[in-house]
Amino acid sequence: MNRRKVFLSPAAGQFRESRNQLASDLRAIGCEVIVRSQLQSCRGGIAGRGI
C-alpha cells in the first residue's frame, strides 16, 4: 500500500498551530506530511524530496 503524500503550506504564520495539528492528525492515519517550513532548509526543495 502506498503512503499518501501531503504538502502543507499555510498562507501566514498565524496558521502555524493549526498546520501543526493537521500534520499530526494526518501522520496518525499514515500519511507522509511535508511542511513548507521543512523545505526551506532542504537542498533541492520539493524536487529534492521526491514529491
Secondary structure, DSSP 8 states (H G I E B T S, - for coil): ----EEEE--SSGGGHHHHHHHHHHHHHTT-EEEEHHHHTTSTTHHHHHT-
